[in-house]
Structure formats: structure tokens, C-alpha cells
Amino acid sequence: MRILLDECVPRPLKRELADYEVRTVVEMGWSGKKNGELLRLMSQEGFTILLTTDQNLRYQQNLEQAGVAVVVLVARSNRLPDLVPLIPDVLSVLSTIAPGQVIEVGGS
């Protein structure tokens, strides 16, 4: 399972997912790519999950066709202290999420 951290997610969050192969959009050289192109690149490079804070992605892209799953972090902000508490729920979602699915974590 390869996970891509979207540009809107702080890069240090990667440390919280040490048991997985995680890369960031910046590391991949994909900064500034539009969502559709990003999803295509992800699929070509073998990424299966996008971790993002973009709550509108599911309405803008055909994720099933893209063949990737999306985990949306819903927090007060996209700052690390607001996102780290969501990691236990993210880890539990990672074991069950399927391509084309969008699962929101947090927001309650």
C-alpha cells in the first residue's frame, strides 16, 4: 500500500504513518498539479491512497475511475496539532478502504 500526502497536509504527518510507504506530493515533484492530473500520476506510480484535507475532491473527480482511495482529514485546521489526533482513526481506515472509496476521518 502506497500513500500519497496531498500538498494541503503538513509533511511532518508522514512520521505518524511510519509503518507504511508514504510520499508527499512535493517529494514526488508534483507540486501544483491539478487534482485530475495528480490522480492519474498516483495511479501510474502505484499509489493506492491519497491522504488529504480537501473535502471537495470527491465532488470534483471520478475517484472510482482513478482507481485510488481517498482519506479526508476533517479537523479545525490543517495544522499538525489538529491532524495528529486523527491518526488512530486513519490507521483503522487504512486496513479496510477500497479503491474508489472516500472516507472522512474526524469532524465530529
N, C-alpha and C positions, 0 to 999 in steps of 0.2 A: 504494500500500500504506500503510494507516494502522495504526500500532502503538499499543496502549494499555499503559502500565506499571501493573501492579497495585499496590495500596496497600502490599503487603509488599516491593516493590522500591524501593530508595532513589532518590529523584527525580534526584539528580545523574547517575545512569546514563544518563539521556536524552542527555547530552552525547556519550556514546560512540556514539550512533546518529544523528549529525548529518545523514547522507545520507538519512534517512527522515523522514516526518511522524510524530512521536511526541508523544503527550499522556499526561498522568498522570491517574489516577482523581481525584485532588484537583483538578487543573485543570479537569476536566470537571464538577466538582460532584457526583461520585458516591461520595464517601466514605461508608463504612458500608453500602453496598449489598450484599445477598447475591449469591452467585455467579450464580444463575439470572437475577436481575434485571439484573445487570451485563452478562451475555452478551447479553440482549435489547437493552439500551441500546447496547451496542457495535455490534450488527448494524444497529440503526436509524440510528446515526450514521456508518455506513460503515467502521468499524474492521474489519480483517481478521485481526489478530494480537494476542493477549494475551501479554505477557511477564510471567511470574510466578515465584515461588519455591514456590508451593503445589503440592506433589507429589500431593495427593489430589483435585484438581479433576477429573481425568479419570474418577474413580470416582463423583463426585457429580453430574455434569452430562452431558447428551447433547450433546456438542460438535458432532457431525455435524449434528444438527438446528439447533443455534445458528448454524451456518454460519461459524464462526470457527476459526482455528488457534491452538494454544497452544504456546508455547515455555517450558519449565520449566527454570529455572536451578537446578542442583543443586550447592551449594557448602557449605563448612563452616558458613557463616552467611549472612545476607542483608545483611551489611555490604559497602559499596562495594569495599574492598580485596579481598574474597573473590570478588566478582562480575565486576569489570573483566577479569580474565584469561580469562573465558569469552566475551568479546565476539567475538573472531575466529571461534569456532565458531558463535556466534549469527548472525553475518553470513553465514556459509556456509549455514546452515539457512534463513535468510530467503528465499534465492533458489529453494528447492525445496519448501518446506512448502505444503500444500494445506488448504483449509477442512476442518475436522473432525479433522485430524491433531493429535496431541500428540507433540512431540519434546522429549526431555530432553537438556540440554547440561551437561556436567560430570559430577561424581560418580565419576570414575574414579580 
